[in-house]
């Protein structure tokens, strides 16, 4: 979930993505949290689909398409993401340090 607030505008993005190495797929909903001016409900904005692929070296390449729920035009987005390693190279791998159970 991602919440954005700027002035009187409040918008929430809710969704999820799943990684099937090396593929990534996701679905998101974007809408305004505040009711419409005429009081007939909330302001729906778009449903967004995402597909991506993970390449070597920590890079993800993605494509998303926004299906508008208003009179706005659809949008295409291309993204490039780099995932930094959080592992400390000075520390040994925790899985290599496990001791086997002698009773198994």
For each residue, the residues with C-beta under 8 A, 3 or more apart:
1: 12 13 14
2: 12 13
3: 10 11 12 13 33
4: 9 10 11 12 13
5: 9 10 11
6: 9
7:
8: 34
9: 4 5 6 32 34
10: 3 4 5 32 33 34
11: 3 4 5 30 31 32 33 45
12: 1 2 3 4 30 31 32 33
13: 1 2 3 4 28 29 30
14: 1 28 29
15: 26 27 28 29 48
16: 26 27 28
17: 24 25 26 27 50
18: 24 25 26
19: 23 24 54
20: 23 24 25
21: 54
22: 53 54 55
23: 19 20 51 52 53 54
24: 17 18 19 20 50 51 52 53 54 60 62
25: 17 18 20 50 51 52
26: 15 16 17 18 49 50 51
27: 15 16 17 47 48 49 50
28: 13 14 15 16 47 48 50
29: 13 14 15 46 47 48
30: 11 12 13 45 46 47 48 66
31: 11 12 42 43 44 45 69
32: 9 10 11 12 42 43 44 45
33: 3 10 11 12 42
34: 8 9 10 42 43
35: 39 40 41 42 43
36: 39 40 41 42 43
37:
38:
39: 35 36
40: 35 36
41: 35 36
42: 31 32 33 34 35 36
43: 31 32 34 35 36 70
44: 31 32 69 70
45: 11 30 31 32 68 69 70 72
46: 29 30 66 67 68 69 70 72 75
47: 27 28 29 30 66 67 69
48: 15 27 28 29 30 64 65 66 67
49: 26 27 64 65 67
50: 17 24 25 26 27 28 62 63 64
51: 23 24 25 26 62 63 64
52: 23 24 25 60 61 62 63 79
53: 22 23 24 60 61 62
54: 19 21 22 23 24 59 60
55: 22 59 60 61
56: 59
57:
58: 82 83 84 85
59: 54 55 56 80 81 82 83
60: 24 52 53 54 55 79 80 81 82 83
61: 52 53 55 78 79 80 81
62: 24 50 51 52 53 77 78 79 80 81
63: 50 51 52 76 77 78 79
64: 48 49 50 51 76 77 79
65: 48 49 74 75 76 77
66: 30 46 47 48 74 75 76 77
67: 46 47 48 49 74
68: 45 46 71 72 73 74 75
69: 31 44 45 46 47
70: 43 44 45 46
71: 68
72: 45 46 68
73: 68
74: 65 66 67 68
75: 46 65 66 68
76: 63 64 65 66
77: 62 63 64 65 66
78: 61 62 63
79: 52 60 61 62 63 64
80: 59 60 61 62
81: 59 60 61 62
82: 58 59 60
83: 58 59 60
84: 58
85: 58
86:
87: 91
88: 91
89:
90:
91: 87 88
92: 96 97
93: 96 97
94: 97 98
95: 98
96: 92 93
97: 92 93 94
98: 94 95
99:
100: 104
101: 104
102:
103:
104: 100 101
